[in-house]
Amino acid sequence: MSGPPEDPGWVRLLAAARRSLERSGGSLDGSISVTAPTEAERLVVIGVTGAHRSATAQRLTVSLAELDAFLRAAHGASLADVLSVTKPLRNRPGELKQEAVARDALLSIAREGRHGTAGWYEEWLEGMRRDGTLTRVIRTGLPFTEVVRVLDALPAADEPMPVFAERVLDDTKALADGAVRGLVLRALAAWQEVAAPANTEQERALWESVGVVPDDLASQVLVLNLPASGGLVGSWLGQARQAGVPMRLTLHQLRLGPLRLECDEIFVCENPAVLRAAAARFGPGARPLACTEGTPSAAAHQLLRYAADATIRWRNDFDWVGLRLTAAALARYPNAVPWRMTGDDYLRAAGSGPALLGTRAESPWDPTLADALSRVGRAVMEERLLDDLLSDLARPRP
């Protein structure tokens, strides 16, 4: 239709009217204004209201009801009709209500999932509701049910990511990138109680923490002096042990063929500094040692499967994440025991250190440890215990 939309005097008035009607769901209650009006706008407002407006006025106001009545009389169309000629009017209150209903439906579906009663799961959902992520999911049409299906299938059993994605989502590349992957990773960070991953290595560690292996060449474990035999990897470990040289093993290598670890105990630490110091001080004389470098990788777990007949002496940093990792290891490996992970060990090393962050974890192997961490409120990294750890790692002379 011809008329107001093409008249320069109407442009800003109609834009303001659109904002008001969309915000109110089409209500004609209220008024709109234009500041520093042009002569054309002044004449339009005079024509609509039938009242003179000074040429020096800095703001002109007109009610929406007056605009609607004028347009009906002059053009046979309502204000809403005129605005809809160029672009349909949105009903923002209606949209918000529909989005709220859709959010509730998504939350209902999610809470019926395998982890629906877990605290971390509810924290993940609430965080997405609070920061608007669920609203963006609705507006973009992201397949949120796929995110829930992935989480329902976790933890997996050290399954290659393409195989896992094919099994769960019928698409080998479904988790290679994209929004579904991002939301799953956010959930995994809540599950493992760590910060959202900031790089590829942190993402890999998160996936591996729930048994999905993005890359069996990137999944590694650092070892020192492991007595082993069997296949290519066994021969490598044997040579490295003779020289007292640390070695990195990939998951791919560990799956090549039969491997036997020929020792009655293996020590496991978290920080490479401990392994490096043992190699420097004792060389071939250090006891068998593996280093997780944080959350144990799939490669680390694969290695320790070959140690079913050995005692696994396990430790982590004295912080809440370290307690969780130690508890998980003791639950996973029947032959695992804590290594200098008691309340007394912590208190002897505490004193100073970074503030203890995160949610409290328990230490079922020694409840006094978690209580001591809560009381002192300081984290203690393994390096603080280095002299004690090295004394344990020194192989007795024959």
N, C-alpha and C positions, 0 to 999 in steps of 0.2 A: 504494500500500500504506500502511497505517497503521503507526505505530511510531516509531522513532527520529527521523526528520526533524521530527515534530511535537512532540517532547519538548524543552523548554528546556534540559535538561541535555546534550543531544546537539548542539546547534546549533554551538557553537564547535569541538567535537571533529571533527564531520563537515567543517566548513570547512577545518580544518587537514589532515584526511585527504585532502580533494580537492586541496589545493595540493601535497601530497606525491606523491600518485599521478599527477597530471598532470605534475609536474616529472620524475618517474622513469619515466614510461611505464607505470605500473600496478604497479610493484614493491611488494611488501609488506614488504620489508626496511626496517628503521629504525623510529623512533618519532615520536610527535607529543606536544606539550605544550600545556597551557593555564595561563596565569598568573593570579594572584588569582582562583582558582576559586570559583564559587558553591557553595552547599550542594547544589544539584541536580547540578552537574557532579561534585562529590566523590562523590556516591552512585552516579552512572553509572560512574565509574572503578573504584570498589570492586566494583560488580557485574560489570564486564568482567574485572577482574584477579583477583577473589577475595581481594584483600589489603586490609587496613585502611589508610586514609589519614587522617592527622590533620586535624582541622577548622582547624588553624592553618597548614597547608601553603600556601606561596605559589606553588607550581608542581606540577602533577600531570602525570605522563608515562605513556603507555600505548603499547605496540607496535602497529603496524598489523596484525601477524599475530594478536594477541589480539583486536583489534576485529573482524577478519574472522571469526575462529572463533566469537566470541560471537554475531555477527549471523546466521551460518549456523545456529547451534544454536537461537537464540531466535526468529528470524523466517524461516528457510529461505531467506535471500538473502545473497549475498556483500556485502562492503563496496562493491565496484564497482557491484553491482546497486542497492544502497540509494542511493548517490550519484547514479546515473543517473536516478532517479525524477524529480528536480527539473530536472536539466540534464545532457546527455550529458557524459561525461568526455572531456577532451582528452588526446591523446597528444603532448605538446610535443616530445619527442625525435624522434618520427616526423614531426611537422610541420616541424621544423627540417631534417630530412633531405630531405623532399620539397621544401622551399623551396630548399635547396642544389642539388638536381638541377634545379629549375626555373631557378635563377639561371644555372647552367652552360649550360642550353639557350638562355637569352636571350643570354648572352655569345657562344655559338657562332654564333647567327643574326646577331648584330651584327657579328662579326668577318668574316663572309662578305660584308659590304657593300662598297660602292665605296671607302670610306675606311678599310677594315679594317686596313691596314698603316701608316696615318699615326700619328705620335706623339701629336698632339692628340686623336685619336679614342680611342686606348688610354687616355690620361689621363682623358678624359671617362668612359669605361666604368669604369675603376678607381676614380675618385672616387665614382661612384654605388654601386659595390659596397661601398666602404669605409664610406660614411656611411649605408647602409641604404636608399638610394633604390630599388635594384633589388628589395629585399625588399618594400617598399611597393608597387611596381609589380605584383609577383606577387599580393600579398594583395588589392589593389583591382581586379585584373583589367584594368589599363590596357593598351590595345592597343599594346604596345611595337613590334610589327612596323611600325606606321604611322610611328613615330618614325624607324626605320631607313629606310623608304621615302622619307620626306622628305629625310633627309640624303643618300641615294643620288642624289636628283634635283638636288642642289646641287653647284656653283653654277648658278643659272639666268641668263637673259639679260634682266635688268631687267623681270621679268614681274610684273604685278599679283598681289597675294596671292590674291584670290579665284580668279583664272584658274589660278594655280599649284596651289592646293589642290584645285580641281576636276580638274585634270589628274593629280595624283598620288594624291589620296585620294577622288576622286569626290564631293566635298562642298565647295562654295564657302566655307563657314563653318568648316571643320575646324580652321583655324589662327587663328581670330579670338580664341580664349581657350582655357582648359582645360589639362589636364595634358600633352597631347601638345605643345602650343605651348611650355610651360614647359621640357620636357626638350630640345626642339630648341634653344631659346634658350641653355640651359646648354651644349649641344654647340657652338653657334656662338661662344659666349664663349671656350671652350677653343680653337676653331679660330683665332679672331682674336687670341688671347692677351690678352684684356682681362677686366676684372672682370664678374661677372654683371650684367646691366642692372638699374638701380634705378628707372627711370622710362620713360615712353612714348617719349621722344626717344631714349634709349639703345637701346631695343628696335628702334625704326625703323632706327637706324644699323646695328645688327647684321644685320637682315634685308637691308638694302640692300647690305651688304658682300658678300653672297653672291647678289646679283641678284634678290631678291624685294622688291617695292615695296608696302608696306602702304597707302600713301596718296600719290598723285601730287601732291597739293596740299601735303602736309607735307614732301615731299622738295624741298630748296631748295639753291641755290648763291648765294654772295655774290660780286658782280663789281664791277669798277671800270674804266671807260674802254675798253670793248670796242667796236671799230669793227665795225659790223654793218649788214646790210640784209636785207630780206625779211620780209614779213608784219608783224603787229602787234608782235611781240617785237623785230624788227629796228628798227622805228621808236622803240620805247621806249629801246633801248640807244643809239641814235644821239642822242636828246635828252639822256639821262643823261650821255653822254660829253661833249657840248658844255658841260654844266654842271659836269662833274667830280664827279658825285654817285654814291655807291655804290648798287647796286641788288640786290634779291633776286629771283631767278627760280625759279619752281617747275617741277617736271618736267612738270606739266600744260601750262604755258605753252610750254615748250620743244618740246613735241610738237604744238603747234597747227598749225604750217605750216612752209614753207621758211625757213631761216635761214642766212645766210652771214656768217662772221666774216672780215673783210677786214683781216687783219694778218699779218705774217710771224713774229711771236712772241707768246706769252702766258706770263706769269709765274704760277706757282701757289704759294701759301703755305698754311700750316696755320692760323695764328692771325689772327683778325679785327683784332687790334691793329696788325698790319703794314698791312693794307688801310686801316684808319682813319687811320693816320699818313700814308700816301701821299696819301690824299684831302685831308687837312688841309694838308699841305705843298705839294703840287703841283697839286691840283685837276685841271683838264683836261690838265695837263702830265704827268701820271703815265702810265707805260707800261701797256698792258693787263694786268690782274691779276684772278685768280680766287682765292677763298679756300675751302678745303675744310672748315674748322672741325672738323678731326679726320679720321675715316675719310671718304673721298669718298662723297658721296651719289649716288644714281642720277641726280639732276639734274645734278650735276657731271660725271658721265661722259657724259650726253647732250649737255651743252654742248660738251665737248671733242671729241666726234665731229664737230662742225662745224669743228674746227680741224685737219683732216687735212693742210692745206698749211702750217701754221705750226709753228715750233719751240716745244715746250712746255717751259718751264724750271721744273722741279719741285723743291720742297724740303719738308721736314717738320722737326719738332723733332729735336734730337740725343738720342734715346733709342731703346730697342730697338723700340718700336712705330713710331717715325718711320722707322727704317731699313727695317722691313718694308713700310710704306706706300710709301716711295720705290722700293724694289725692285719692288713690285707695279706701280706706275705705269710704271716704265721697261720692264717686261715687257709691259704692256698696250698702251702707245703707242709705236710705232716711232719717232715724231718727238719723243719726250721725252728730255731730257737733265737731269742734276743741276744744281741751282742752289745754289752755295755749300754743297755737301754733301760736302766732302773732309775728310780727317783733319787737314789744316792749318787749315781753317776752324774745326773743332771745338776744336783745341788753343789757337787764339788766343782763343777765347771761354770756355774751360773754367774753370779756377780754382775758383770756388765754384759751388754749385747743389745742387738736390735729389739725394739718392742715386739711383743708377741701379737700377731695379727690373725684375724679370722675367727671362725667358730670353734669352740672347744671340741676336742676329740678325746676319746677314752683310750686307756692303755690297759686292756684286760689282763695282760701278762704281769703287770705291776700297777695297780690302781694308784699307788702313791705318786707315780710319775706325773699323771695328768693333774693331780691335785697340786703338786709342786709347781708345775708350769703355770697354773692358774694363780697361784699365790705370788710367785716371783714376777710373772708377767714379762719375761725376757726369753728370746730364742737363743739357742746355743748351737752354732754350726759345728760340724765334725772336726774342723781344723783346731778348735779349742781343746779337743781331746787327743790331739795327734800323738803325743808321747805315749799315752796309755795304749792307743790303738796300735802303734808300731811295736810296742812291747809284746802285744798279742800276736803280731804277724811275724815275729822273728822265729824262724824254725830252730828248734833245739839242736845243738851240735850232737852228732852221733857219738 
